């Protein structure tokens, strides 16, 4: 699909049953997710119980990814933001698939506006940087989900590898291969700082996402499922690479273990600011400074923030400032003297997730 002009829907199709034609044609731009199933028997068709589990799983995957795009966390509790509800209810569509396909099809539309910061009724920030190329919220959710699933499959692979090695750690050992690195300590005095964010969490992996995957891989008659992400070409944006991941029913144990690790984390809520570096001020040290990011919070709320960067993050900020690549800063956001300050993690936004 990469490079093709015609958008096609997200499809849920049984393995070997797809003719390669789109099940339905989306109006306007739409990203694509194919879910292919390998049943554990030769019986044709899909049971209602299986279909219910898979549809609920897709919806929960998208909701978890939307929450992570707004602010990654190990788990999401409480009321879902309106932006997440609107995304799942308005931007994602389930439609009838091909006549010979036993399941249904889904597509996710993309906003038509040139920038996600053009907040309806309030207007965009006073002056967007020249050559701004920020992906719409729906694309950010899709790439977050794709990146998170890549991380999950790699964790599952490491788990299976460790189980096959001699003297492998037992599955119930909390310090086993799926353990998240411990938080770093603060200054030399030994005072503990706020826990460092888990790399898995920053990539969008959460308890909610694991629960969705568990419900899908343990659905009736599912032996293996493959998810493939394709992206609609859009002027001014780089088209991410196609992402394919696969999970099997026997991955459920590793998913449960990963879920337990995430559930044990104690992390403060974070805010993700997605945008571009419009200013970079050098700090006292040669390898650090303050980056000013003009972007959005959530779906389209304009926000200009300052974030302190050093070391590799400072190098990334220099590159992003010169190339106008999108960046994402994730952490605690507070207002100080009329300026929004973000304390946390800074990174160039990757093509397959944040």
C-alpha positions in Angstrom: 0.0 0.0 0.0 2.9 2.3 0.6 3.0 4.8 -2.2 -0.4 4.0 -3.7 -2.8 6.8 -4.0 -6.1 5.0 -3.4 -7.0 4.6 0.3 -8.5 1.3 1.5 -10.2 0.2 4.7 -8.9 -1.6 7.7 -9.9 -5.3 7.1 -10.6 -8.2 9.3 -10.3 -11.2 7.0 -9.7 -14.9 7.5 -6.4 -16.3 6.3 -6.6 -17.5 2.7 -9.9 -16.0 2.1 -8.9 -12.5 0.9 -8.9 -11.8 -2.9 -6.6 -8.8 -2.4 -9.3 -6.3 -3.3 -10.4 -3.7 -0.8 -13.6 -4.7 1.1 -14.9 -1.1 0.9 -13.6 2.2 -0.3 -13.1 4.9 2.3 -14.2 8.4 1.6 -11.1 10.6 1.7 -7.8 9.5 3.3 -7.8 6.4 5.5 -5.0 4.4 7.1 -5.3 0.6 6.8 -5.0 -2.3 9.3 -5.4 -5.9 8.1 -6.2 -8.5 10.7 -5.7 -12.0 9.3 -6.8 -15.0 11.3 -5.5 -18.6 11.3 -8.2 -20.8 12.9 -7.3 -23.9 15.0 -9.6 -26.1 12.9 -10.9 -26.5 9.3 -14.5 -25.4 10.0 -15.6 -22.6 7.7 -17.1 -19.4 9.1 -16.7 -17.4 12.3 -18.7 -17.9 15.5 -20.5 -15.0 17.1 -18.4 -15.4 20.2 -15.2 -15.2 18.1 -16.4 -12.2 16.2 -17.5 -10.4 19.4 -14.1 -11.0 21.0 -12.2 -9.7 18.0 -14.3 -6.6 17.5 -14.1 -5.7 21.1 -10.3 -6.3 21.0 -9.8 -4.0 18.0 -11.8 -1.3 19.7 -9.8 -1.7 22.9 -6.5 -1.6 21.1 -7.4 1.6 19.4 -8.6 3.2 22.6 -5.4 2.2 24.4 -3.3 3.7 21.6 -5.3 6.9 21.6 -4.8 7.2 25.4 -1.1 6.6 25.0 -0.9 9.2 22.2 -2.3 11.8 24.6 -0.2 10.7 27.5 1.5 7.3 27.9 0.9 5.4 31.1 1.3 1.9 32.4 -2.5 1.7 32.8 -5.4 4.1 32.2 -8.0 4.5 34.9 -11.0 6.8 35.1 -13.0 8.6 32.5 -11.7 8.6 29.0 -11.1 12.0 27.4 -13.6 13.3 24.8 -10.9 13.1 22.2 -10.5 9.4 22.7 -14.3 8.8 22.6 -14.7 10.8 19.5 -11.8 9.0 17.8 -13.2 5.5 18.5 -16.9 6.5 17.8 -16.4 8.8 14.8 -13.1 8.1 13.0 -13.2 4.3 13.0 -15.7 2.4 10.8 -16.8 -1.2 10.6 -18.4 -2.0 7.3 -19.3 -5.2 5.4 -16.3 -6.9 3.8 -16.1 -8.9 0.5 -18.8 -11.3 -0.1 -16.5 -14.3 0.4 -15.0 -12.9 3.6 -16.4 -14.3 6.9 -15.6 -11.2 8.9 -16.1 -7.5 8.6 -13.9 -4.5 7.6 -12.8 -1.3 9.4 -11.1 1.8 8.3 -9.8 4.9 10.1 -10.1 8.2 8.4 -7.6 11.1 8.6 -8.5 14.7 9.3 -8.4 16.8 6.2 -6.9 19.9 7.8 -3.3 20.8 7.1 -2.4 20.9 10.8 -3.8 19.3 13.9 -3.3 22.6 15.7 -6.2 24.2 13.9 -8.4 23.9 16.9 -12.0 24.4 15.9 -13.4 27.6 17.3 -10.2 28.8 18.8 -7.8 28.9 15.9 -4.3 27.6 15.5 -1.3 29.1 17.3 -0.4 32.6 16.1 2.3 31.5 13.7 3.1 27.9 12.8 6.7 27.3 11.7 7.5 27.4 8.0 7.2 24.0 6.4 5.3 22.5 9.4 4.4 18.9 8.7 2.5 17.5 11.7 0.5 14.3 11.4 -3.2 14.3 12.4 -4.3 12.7 15.6 -5.6 9.6 13.9 -2.2 8.9 12.3 -0.5 9.4 15.6 -2.8 6.9 17.2 -2.1 4.4 14.4 1.7 4.7 14.6 1.5 4.5 18.4 -0.4 1.3 18.1 2.0 -0.1 15.5 5.0 0.8 17.6 3.5 -0.7 20.8 2.7 -4.0 19.1 6.3 -4.2 17.8 7.5 -3.8 21.4 5.1 -6.4 22.6 6.1 -9.0 20.1 9.7 -8.4 20.8 9.1 -8.9 24.5 7.2 -12.1 23.8 10.0 -13.4 21.6 12.6 -12.6 24.4 10.3 -14.5 26.9 10.1 -17.6 24.7 13.9 -17.4 24.1 14.7 -17.2 27.8 12.4 -20.2 28.5 14.4 -22.3 26.0 17.8 -21.3 27.4 19.6 -23.5 30.0 19.1 -22.3 33.6 16.5 -19.8 32.4 14.7 -17.9 35.1 11.4 -19.4 36.1 8.2 -17.9 34.7 7.1 -16.5 38.0 10.3 -14.7 38.8 9.5 -10.9 38.7 13.0 -10.1 37.6 12.7 -12.3 34.5 13.1 -11.2 30.9 9.9 -9.2 30.8 10.8 -7.1 33.8 10.9 -3.3 33.1 14.2 -1.6 34.1 14.1 -0.2 37.6 13.9 3.5 38.1 17.1 5.5 38.4 18.2 7.2 41.5 18.6 10.9 41.9 21.7 12.9 43.0 24.7 11.4 44.7 23.1 12.0 48.1 20.8 9.0 47.4 17.5 10.9 47.3 15.2 9.1 44.9 13.7 11.1 42.1 10.5 10.5 40.2 10.6 7.0 38.6 12.1 7.0 35.1 9.5 6.2 32.5 9.6 2.6 31.2 10.7 2.5 27.6 7.7 0.1 26.9 5.3 2.6 28.4 6.8 5.5 26.3 6.2 3.3 23.2 2.5 3.0 24.1 2.5 -0.4 25.8 0.0 -0.6 28.7 -2.1 -2.9 30.8 -5.1 -1.9 28.6 -3.3 -2.9 25.4 -2.2 -6.2 26.9 -5.8 -6.9 28.0 -7.1 -6.2 24.5 -4.5 -8.6 22.9 -5.3 -11.3 25.5 -8.9 -11.2 24.6 -8.1 -11.5 20.9 -5.5 -14.3 21.0 -7.7 -16.4 23.3 -10.9 -15.9 21.3 -12.6 -19.1 20.2 -10.8 -21.0 17.5 -8.0 -18.4 17.0 -4.6 -20.1 16.7 -2.7 -17.2 15.2 -3.5 -13.6 14.2 -1.5 -11.2 12.0 -1.9 -7.4 12.0 -0.5 -5.4 9.2 -0.5 -1.6 9.2 -0.5 0.4 5.9 -0.6 4.2 5.7 -2.4 6.5 3.3 0.0 8.8 1.4 -0.5 12.5 2.4 1.1 15.6 1.0 3.8 17.1 3.3 4.1 14.0 5.5 6.5 11.1 5.3 4.7 7.8 4.7 5.7 5.3 7.5 6.9 1.9 6.5 4.4 -1.0 6.5 4.4 -2.7 9.9 3.5 -6.4 10.4 3.2 -8.3 13.7 1.8 -11.7 14.6 0.7 -13.3 17.8 -0.4 -16.9 18.7 -2.6 -18.4 21.3 0.5 -19.8 23.0 1.7 -16.2 23.5 -1.0 -15.7 26.2 1.4 -16.7 29.0 4.0 -14.1 28.0 1.3 -11.5 27.6 -0.1 -12.2 31.1 3.4 -11.8 32.5 4.0 -8.6 30.6 0.7 -7.3 31.9 1.7 -8.2 35.5 4.9 -6.2 35.1 3.1 -3.2 33.8 0.4 -3.4 36.5 3.1 -3.3 39.2 4.5 0.0 38.0 3.8 3.1 40.0 4.0 6.0 37.5 2.6 9.5 37.6 0.3 10.6 34.7 2.1 12.2 31.8 1.3 14.6 29.1 2.5 14.2 25.5 3.2 17.3 23.4 3.6 16.6 19.7 5.0 19.4 17.5 8.1 21.0 16.1 11.2 22.6 17.7 10.9 26.3 16.8 13.7 27.6 19.0 16.8 26.1 20.7 18.7 28.0 23.3 22.1 26.7 24.4 22.6 26.1 28.1 25.6 26.6 30.3 27.0 23.2 29.3 28.0 22.5 25.7 25.7 19.4 25.4 22.5 20.9 26.7 19.9 23.7 26.4 16.2 24.5 26.2 14.1 23.5 23.3 10.8 25.4 22.5 8.2 23.1 21.0 5.1 24.5 19.2 2.6 21.8 18.8 -0.6 20.2 20.2 -1.8 18.3 23.3 -4.4 15.7 22.8 -6.2 15.8 19.5 -5.7 19.5 18.6 -5.2 21.8 21.6 -2.4 24.2 20.7 0.4 24.4 23.1 3.9 26.0 23.2 6.2 24.4 25.8 9.8 24.6 26.9 11.7 21.4 27.7 15.3 21.1 29.0 17.4 18.7 26.9 20.9 17.4 27.3 23.2 14.8 25.8 21.6 12.7 23.0 18.3 14.5 23.5 20.1 17.8 22.8 21.6 16.3 19.6 18.1 15.2 18.6 16.7 18.7 19.3 19.4 20.2 17.0 18.5 17.9 14.2 14.8 18.4 14.6 15.2 22.2 14.6 17.2 22.0 11.4 15.0 19.5 9.6 11.6 20.4 11.0 11.0 16.8 11.9 8.1 16.3 14.3 9.1 15.6 17.9 7.2 14.4 21.0 7.9 15.5 24.6 6.4 13.4 27.3 6.3 14.2 31.0 4.9 16.6 33.6 3.5 19.8 32.2 3.2 22.9 34.5 2.8 26.6 34.0 5.4 28.9 35.4 5.4 32.6 35.0 3.2 32.5 31.9 5.4 29.7 30.2 4.5 26.1 29.9 7.4 23.9 31.2 7.6 20.2 30.5 9.8 18.0 32.5 10.4 14.5 31.1 11.4 12.7 27.9 12.2 14.3 24.5 12.4 12.4 21.3 12.1 12.7 17.5 8.7 11.2 16.6 9.5 7.9 14.8 7.5 6.7 11.8 6.1 3.6 13.5 5.1 5.0 16.8 6.1 7.6 19.5 
